[in-house]
Amino acid sequence: MSRLNERVICLIDMDCFYVQVEEIEQPEYRGKPCGVSQYNPYKGGGLIAVNYEARKFGVKRGMRGEEAKKLCPDFNIFYVKEKRGKADLTKYREASQKIFEIILKHCDQVEKASIDEAYLDLTDLVMDRIKNQSIKNVRFTDSFVYGSYSLENQNDAEKNLEAWLSINSDLTRECSDVFLIIGACIVQEIRHDIRNTLGYHCSAGIAQNKTLAKLCAGLNKPNKQTILPSNSVEPLLATIPINKIKNLGGKLGAVLHEQMGLNTVGDLARQNVNDLIKCFGEKTGNWLYQVSHGIDVEPVLSRQAAKSIGCSKNFRGKLILNSRVKVDHWVRQLCEELEERLELDKKNNNRDPTLLVLHITNEAGTFSKSSQMNTSRFTASYFVSLALESLSGYNKSKSKDDWHPAIYTLGISAGKFVECGKNKTLNSIERFFSSKIETDQPCSSVNVDKDDSEKLNENSHLNDESESNNGANSNETSSKSSKFDIRDLLLNQKEKIKNGDESDLDTQDLDDDDDGVIEIDIEDNKDKQKDKIDGFFKKSSHIDSNVNYDDIDYVDCEKCNKKILCWEMPEHEDFHFAQMISKEESQISGVNNKKRIADSTPVKESVTNKAAKIGKKMKTELGEAVKSSIKMTGKSKKSQEEIIHELRTRIKLQDYGVENAQSTDYPGTYENYDDAWDLEKFKKNFKIEIKNYSSDKMELGFDMVGIDASIANSFRRILLAEVPTMAIEKVLIYNNTSVIQDEVLAHRLGLIPLKADPNQFKFKLNSDGDNNEDDTLEYELKIRCKMLKNADKEDKKSYIDSKVLSSHIKWVPIGNQAEKFKSEDVCPVEGDILIAKMNPGQELDLKLLAVKGIGKDHAKFSPVATAYYRLLTEIVLKQDFYDEQAERLKSCFSPGVIKIVDDDKKEGRTKAVVDNPRLDTCS
């Protein structure tokens, strides 16, 4: 019997873990709809966990709390506590630690997959127990065998097992499915121990490998476990989407789905292994074939302690780190948290870190920098000094106070742990030679090439080498693991070129009847797989591949089902956004159309040069590629010019992001279109259309046609900062007995807009010089608050001139100004602007001097209160919406965007139409 069929692997997954932690603290909420929200309270915060009682009402993770309350009025929200300005996850980590302590009492081969997931290898425990236990005596209360459901026993675990055993009455003690039943008994004992000891309930999957255990663990949630017998593997995989399989959620899975038209793992299993090898190379082709048939040899690596410990925080909007004070503050906050967590880790695991890694994301990209640590200086102050030293190279500002480019994400982690007191230098040399020995081990035949799987590294066997470097496993264990080694790839490729064997490099042997399937040889020419998107994000991410991270630092990406470091999540979302854009462009450019990308005559050349030539050729002739795409699909009704015009002039809002965003910034990137800057062409194409001008002349709206966003933004900045106006610059205070301080009073007066035409005045070159009719307007404000005779002092209605308004400001002409202007030409724009309030007896006696200036010098000179631009909204309804659907669609937009009208095709039916897209806020 094969050792693979004897394996019993389990995944234990805590149900709604974060919510359960809160319910343990506050048991009165058990059984009620609840969720856990991030510490940012905006609109109830973003929900990071939702229990099953709330899910019945349609509440989902990622919703805002306020939105959840609308769906479920009785929904209860627990907020993650805040410490040092960020989420404090301490109690969740401590709860996870207690759960793992119970699991370790039952099984010592445990791999921590995340804060609430653990893989267990139960094979040895099963082999010991099966000697004295028969499956005839097995009784389950919450275990199900996949593939034996019926209407009568679907929710009855005991009947479910009986039904399965009756069908498989010939099972022997040596049968692999019997091993799974015994393993399920052990798992049930572990789960009951967790429930009885700590109060947490969990679900589990029991199968022959990690991939299958992960898939079946979620089939009968919550608080149940599922067994996957060998004869049910194929039916289960036949229904599983390809991107749900580990390592197939990214580029490789996209190729299978988009290029080969495969939707489920069952579709992949029906492919011939030789065809897969031809398309993807021997290693990846074999791995795809095996995983599609439920074969996974990845071992459960005994690991409970985190390989790295770190903390991070994102900064958005006004919170971005754009000053040294902000950077210093948050570096210290993160280092203090790191010190606390490392002290706790040292107490639990008797180890010290030897490497401190700084992670930042700024306008230039994502970077990391590592520093060796002296473990004798195990303090926050020491971490701060190392982090600030590493950060200094990322500040390009010459100012002592500013920080440029501003930081959006800041993270600090510690890793490469060693046992306390162990010589770090010797250990590093040992690891060096250990790593060297490991690279000489032969690669597994089912190992996935790094180019396709490096972005899908959740628990991937491709990371075994880095795990062993952290002391988590012995060299013996590591040498048995499957690994990717770039040196083997390059040496093999060099040898092939040397021997004149370029069969794997050449792509001209594509047959004409391949139906659009692109031959991808990942094994020997991985450079061909790199497109612009992967290359860009690989270059922009500077995370040290030798550094490992704490499980709590990972978040789940709902788009690709990967675990991503939280400080890499913004760029990872950009990666999906770029993929989406590339997908649309590939449909237009005919990338899906099979093309010969190599010359008919083989030429011996380096892998790098050949890949570069291939990439260069694939970027050219966009116009011809569009024609090819239209001819190939036979579905497009748009001409080449229409398609390109849409790409150049439209961005699209999708539920997963924005498409064609490059059209707003870089219009000159399309083949056969001359978008080079030319003043005459700009003047010819650019026009302004006035759309609204308020009757009080206080608001103007206009369309700017024929420009991109950069020019529109230039108009906005000019209006705010460069257009001159007249404003009160100096205030001479002769008497002020009001409660308003002199400085505050002067500031208020400076912000009162004046009607004076700045074109009639010159800039005042010397602010202390004499005032003359050409550069200064003079005003006076003399007012005294009085009270009617014999009136009650408490009756404020009897006060005269208690409110000082802008209409009380009087113009005092200088020189011949009285001949040039009328009073209404230079008075305040509005007469009801409140300046101050006074009580009887209080007075103001002021002299005001207004001069010409621009907003760049002071905001009071800005001619506009606000100036903004937005892209013109275009809403296209791709289908008709009637009656209730029409009303629901209308409620999704801002008021006035969608209008409900009578349907002219059917009496009594209403229909939704676009009325005024300008009112849409794209929210």
PyMOL commands that set and color helices and strands:
alter all, ss='L'
color gray80, all
select helices_A, chain A and resi 3-6+17-25+27-29+42-44+52-55+65-71+90-106+123-129+135-137+157-167+176-198+210-217+230-237+242-244+251-259+265-269+273-280+282-292+317-319+324-349+380-394+424-439+450-453+461-468+475-480+486-498+526-529+532-540+551-553+566-589+607-619+622-633+640-649+661-664+679-685+709-721+742-750+758-760+796-798+806-808+817-820+823-826+859-861+883-891+917-919
alter helices_A, ss='H'
color red, helices_A
select strands_A, chain A and resi 9-14+34-37+47-50+76-79+82-83+86-87+110-114+117-121+143-145+202-207+225-227+308-314+321-323+351-362+365-372+402-419+541-542+554-556+563-565+652-654+657-659+687-693+700-705+725-736+777-784+786-787+799-800+803-805+810-812+834-837+843-853+898-902+910-914
alter strands_A, ss='S'
color yellow, strands_A
deselect
rebuild
show_as cartoon
